[in-house]
């Protein structure tokens, strides 16, 4: 079973060498490593070229992450692919664990597992395993944003091609949008509990961190498509609807800081689909839930803002 390790790179000179080394160090004996440089200007391609014939590589103009992922897919010879962003890396047995799982299971198009988030700073780093909670209902997990980052799964190449590849027009939430099309296309997901993909958090300049409004907009589009697809299939269960509406509620709370009309509209949308909706989790602690149900969303947010600003303690 040949696995193609696909590394898109854009201005990642500091990290791309470690990504390539981790790909070459995999214990699974049959891998190819392909790197496409997406028009880097920081010398990344010099690092990539230094690996010679141990890898395959090419360089092109800057076209964006999903265009580069699609080009990598064209170059891949393996039936299965491992995506690896240039600023992330793999533990040595990552592919072997999932490949053996696939060989035992066979009837699967995508194997997911928990990602390891590494929070990096000049003072050091720490790791946290982002577990995937049960029950393993992949629609609900997508709605809750609990499906893992791009490097955590092994992807069947044909499954990605069957649903049209990565969307070049998707600026963020890119793996989530692809997960949605795979689910809508009837592709088969499976869960392997072993982790091995390290997702490095090191910059505040990623699009997802710079433009939260855009991220919210794109996520809400995915949540709506997810709801519409399940409703049309007759598969919109109460637990799946709750996961979708809880995502909307969390976005409504976050959006209160920059667009109160959007926040209120989301709350109305939630209650239009589920009159008995009651939020829970980190976005709705017990005190917040009491005010929310007794006095409404606006009152809960107003009190929450006072508590955060310290005004409550001075009145």
N, C-alpha and C positions, 0 to 999 in steps of 0.2 A: 504494500500500500504506500504509494508515493504521496507525500505531503509537501505542498509548495508553501514556503514561508514568504509572505509578500510584505515588503517594507516600503511604504511611501515616505518620502523625506522632503521636507521644506525647511531650510535654515535651522538644522538641528546638529550642527557640527559638534557641539558639546556632548551629544548623546548617541549619535547614530552608530559610533563604533561599538558601544556596549550592546546596542540592539542587535547588530550583526554578529558579534561574538556569541551572544546568547542563542541566536539561531543556529550558528555552526556547532554549538556545544550540546545540541539536543541528543539525548540517548537513543531516540528512535533512529534506526539505521538508514532509512530511506527518505531523505529530505532534499529539496533544492531550495536555495535562498536567492530571491530575486529582489533587487532594489531599484526603484525608479525615483530619480531626483526631479522634483517638480519646480525646476528653475531656481534653485537656491542661489543666494548671493553671498553666503558667509563662508564658503570653502567646504561645505558639506561633501561635494562631489569628489574633492581630493581625498577625503577620508574613505569614501565608498570605493574609489578606484584602487586604493592601496591594498584591497583584499584580492586583487587579481582574479585568477580563474577559480577561486574558491566560491565565488558567487557569480550571478549574472546581473548586469546592471545596464541602465540606460539613463539618458538625461534628456529632458524636454523643456519647453517653455512652461511658465507657471499657469496651471489650469485649475487648480483646486484639488482638495482631498478626494472627492468622489470620482472625478475624472481620472485621477492617478490610480485609485483602487481598481477602476474598470480596466485601465491599461495593464496593470499587474495581472488581473484575471485573464486577459488575453494572452499574456506571456506564460501563464502557469501551465505546466504539463501534468500536475497531479490531479487525481480525482477529488482530493480534499485540499483545502487551503487554510492556512493560518495567517490572519492579518496581524501585523505588528507595527504600530506607529513608531517612528524613529526615535521618540523620546521615552519609549517604554522598553521592557525587556522580558524574557521568559526564563523561568526556572528550568534546569536541564531536563527534567522528566515530564514537562508539561505535555508535549505532543505524545510521548509514549503512553502516558496514562489514558489519554482520550482515544488514541488510536486503538489500543487494546480493548477499550470499552466498546468502540464501534465494531470491531471484529467479532465481539461476543454478541452484539445486539443486531447489527447489520441493517435492520429496517428503520433507518433514520437519515435525516437530511442535515441536521444541525445538532451538535452536542454543546450544551452550555455548562458552565461551572462558575463558581465564585471567583471574582477578580480580587487581586491583592492591591489595595491602594497604598502607595508609598508617598507620604507627605515629606517633601524635600525642602530644606532650607540650608543656609550657609552654616547653621549651627548643628546640623545633623539631619537625620531622617527617622521616621517611624512608620510602621506598617499596620494596616488594618484589613482584615479579610471581610469583604462585603458578601455576606452570606445571602443565599437565595431562599426566601422563606417558603415553607409549605403552607397550604397545599400547592402542588405544582400545576396550577392552571395557568398556562402561558399567556392567555388573553389577559387575565387579571394581573399577572406579573408585569406585562407590558404597560397596562393602564397605570400601575403603581410605580413605574420606572424602576423596576427591580430586575429586569433582564440586564445582563452584564455588558460592560464596555467591549468594544470591537475585538480586542485581543483575547478575550476569555474563551470564546467558542472555537470549535473546529467547524468549518463550513463546507458542505458538499458543493463543489464548483457548479455542477449542473443545476442545483436548486437556485443559486443566485442568478444564473443566466436565464432560467425559466421565468423568473419574475421581473426580468428586465434590467438586472444589474443594479449598481448604485445610482441613485438619482443625482445627476450633475447639478440640478437646480436646488438641491436641498442644502442650505447653508449651515445648518446645525441639527442636532437630534438625528444625526444621519443613520446610525445603526438602528435607532428606534423606528424610523420610517421604513427601513429595510425589514426589520422584524415584522412589522405590520403586514407588508406585502407577502412575506413568506407564510405567515399565518393565514392570510386571506387566500393564498394559493394552495392551501392544504399541505404544506410541507411539514414534515414530521420532526418534532423537537424531542430531545431526550436530555436527561440531567445526569452529569457525572460529578460527584461531590468533591473530587480532588481539584485543588486550585493550582495555578502555575503561571498565570499571566500577571505581571506587575505593571500597574497603571500609575505612572509617576505624576504627582501633582506638584508642579514647581513654578508655574507662572500665573500671574493675574491677567495676562494679556490675551488669553484665548478668547475666541468669539463668544463662547458660552458664558464667560465671566464678564466680558465687556458690555454685552448687549442683552440684558435679561429680558427686555421687552420682546425682542425678536425670539428668544428662546421660548418665552411663554406663548407667543403667537403660534409658533410651529408645533409646540407640544399640544396646544388646544386643538389644532387641526388634526393631529394624530388621534387624540382622544375622541374627537367627533367622528372621524372615519371608522375608528374601532367600534364605537357604539352603533353607527349606522350598519356596518357589516354584520355585527352580531344580531341586530334587530331583524335585518333582512333574512338571516339564516334561521331565525327562530331560536337563537342560542343566547339571548341576552338574559342571563340569570340574575337574580337579585344580588348575588355576591359580585358579579362582574359589573353591574350598574353601580354598585356602591364604590368599587375601586375607581371607576371613571369619575364619579361625582366627588370622591375624596380628593382626587387629583385636581379637579376644578376648584374645590374649596381651598386647597393649599395654594394654588395660583392666585385665587381671589385675595387671600391674606397677604401674599407677597406684593400683589399689584396695588394694594391699597395705598402704598407709598407714592406711586407715580400716576395712577389712573383709577380714581374712585368709581367712575362710571362703569369701567370694565369690571371692577370687583363686584359691584352691585348687580350688574347684568349676569355675572356668573352665578351668584347666589340665587337669582331668580330662575336661571336655567336649571340649577340643581333641583329646586323645589317643584319646578314644572314636571320633572321626570320622576321625582320621589318625594312626596309630601312629608314622609316620615324620616327623612335623612337626618342623621345625627353624627357629627364629625367625631373623630377620635384620633389618637396618635399624638406625635410631637407637636403638630400644628394646632391642637385643640386640647390644652390641659384642662383639668377638671373645672377650675374657676372660670375659664373662658367659656366652656360649654354651658355652664349655668347661666351666664349673662346672655350668651347667644340664644338659648332657648327661651329665656324669660323676657328679654328686651330686644332681641334681634341683632343682626350682623353689625349694623352701624354702631350701635351702643357698645357691643363687644370690642370693636376696633378702637373706638374712642377711649374706652377705659384702658385697653391694652397700650395705646399710644401714651396715655398719661403715666402708666406704670413704667414704661420704657424710658420716658424722659425724666422721671423722678418728680413730676408735678404732683402726683397723688400724695406722696409723703410730705409735701410742703403745704397741703391744703387742710 
